[in-house]
C-alpha cells in the first residue's frame, strides 16, 4: 500500500470514532446519529477504505482473553545475507508473532509476540531464533498495558489540522 495524504474532516472523524466505539453499528444507524444521508455515510466509508485510511472492519481479538496472557517485544538481529523478506516469511509461520516491523538502530526487526506463559514464551522465542537467518534476539516482557493501541485521538487531531 502506498502512503497517501488522506485528509479527514470533522464528519470523517465522527464517523471513524463511532465505528471504533461500536464496530457492529450499521450504515443506517450511523447516518441517523450523524444526521446525514445514508448515501453520504456509505460514500465516506468507501472513500476512506479505498484510500487506506480504514483498514478493516473485523473483530479486535484480545490475546489474553483467548489464553495468551504474556506479551513481549522482541528485537531481532538478522544475517544480512538472508534479508528481511526471508525472515518475515519465517516469522509469518509462527501464530504467536502478532506484528513484525523493520527498524533502525541496533536491531533489524521488532516483533510483538504473545505466549500462554513465560515457559511458553521461551518456546516461541526458540522457534523464532531457530531460523538460521536470525543472529540474536533481545526480549522485553510487557508487564501491563498502559495505553492500548488506539487511533481515534489521532483521527480527531488529523481532522482539525
Secondary structure, 3 states (H helix, E strand, C coil): CCCCCCCCCHHHHHHHHHHHHCCCCCHHHHHHHHCCCHHHHHHHHHHHHHCCCCCCCCCCCCHHHHCCCEEEEEEEEECCCCHHHHHHHHHHCCCCEEEEEECCCCCCEEEEEEECCHHHHHHHHHHHHCCCCEEEEEEEEECCCCCCCCCHHHHHHHHHC
